């Protein structure tokens, strides 16, 4: 399984959803998540039908974080025009990881 890193530091295990079906399924049907999910391509997400709130990081084509949001259950967020991918994690993960706008993320493994 791949890892999500920032400056060589492992933040979390990473699932990558690149097919239409895997992006559509996302985190639906889960009770929680220990790692993170990368959706690409993606510019917007929702939590309709989800069982838990999430942290969302919108990233550009180089995986630089351009904005982060917290999404309660049953919400839809506006698309971010510059976003090319989205990282989702269980609410509170970004605070534990100290994830900030401008962070350069990378995928290993």
C-alpha positions in Angstrom: 0.0 0.0 0.0 1.3 3.5 -0.8 2.2 6.1 1.7 1.4 9.8 1.9 4.5 11.9 2.7 5.4 15.5 3.3 9.1 16.5 3.4 10.0 12.8 3.7 7.8 12.3 6.7 5.2 9.6 6.5 1.7 11.1 7.3 -0.5 8.0 6.6 -1.1 5.0 4.5 -2.8 5.9 1.3 -5.5 4.5 -0.9 -5.6 5.9 -4.4 -8.9 6.1 -6.3 -8.3 6.9 -10.0 -11.1 5.0 -11.7 -14.6 6.5 -12.0 -16.1 3.7 -9.9 -13.5 3.9 -7.1 -13.8 7.7 -6.9 -17.6 7.4 -6.8 -17.4 4.9 -4.0 -14.8 6.9 -2.0 -15.4 6.4 1.7 -19.0 5.4 1.5 -20.0 2.4 3.6 -17.1 2.8 6.0 -17.3 3.5 9.7 -14.0 5.3 9.7 -10.5 5.4 8.2 -7.0 5.1 9.6 -5.1 6.5 6.6 -6.1 8.7 3.7 -7.8 8.5 0.4 -6.5 10.3 -2.7 -9.1 11.0 -5.4 -7.7 12.0 -8.8 -8.9 13.6 -10.8 -11.2 15.5 -8.5 -12.2 19.1 -7.8 -15.1 18.6 -5.4 -16.4 16.1 -2.8 -19.4 15.4 -0.7 -20.3 13.5 2.4 -23.8 12.5 1.5 -24.4 9.0 2.8 -21.2 8.9 4.8 -21.0 7.8 8.4 -18.4 10.2 9.7 -17.1 13.8 9.0 -13.8 14.3 7.1 -10.9 16.6 6.5 -10.4 17.5 2.8 -7.3 18.8 1.2 -7.6 20.2 -2.4 -4.3 19.8 -4.2 -3.0 21.2 -7.5 -1.4 19.0 -10.3 1.9 18.8 -8.3 0.2 17.7 -5.1 0.6 21.1 -3.3 -2.2 21.7 -0.9 -4.2 24.7 -2.1 -6.9 24.7 0.5 -8.3 22.5 3.3 -11.8 22.2 4.7 -13.7 20.2 7.3 -16.9 18.6 6.1 -19.6 17.4 8.4 -21.8 14.4 7.3 -24.4 15.1 4.6 -22.6 18.1 3.1 -21.4 19.1 -0.4 -18.5 21.5 -1.0 -18.0 23.9 -3.8 -15.5 22.8 -6.5 -12.0 24.3 -6.4 -11.1 25.4 -9.9 -7.3 24.9 -9.4 -7.7 21.5 -7.8 -6.6 18.4 -9.6 -6.8 15.9 -6.8 -8.3 15.6 -3.3 -7.0 14.0 -0.1 -9.7 12.8 2.3 -9.1 11.6 5.9 -11.1 11.2 9.0 -11.9 14.5 10.8 -9.0 15.5 13.0 -6.3 13.8 10.9 -5.0 17.0 9.4 -4.6 18.6 12.8 -2.6 15.6 14.0 -0.5 15.7 10.8 -0.1 19.5 11.0 -1.2 19.7 7.4 -1.2 23.2 6.0 -1.9 25.1 2.8 1.3 25.2 0.7 2.5 21.7 1.9 4.1 19.6 -0.9 2.7 16.1 -0.6 4.2 13.0 -2.3 3.2 9.4 -2.8 5.7 6.6 -2.2 5.2 2.9 -2.7 
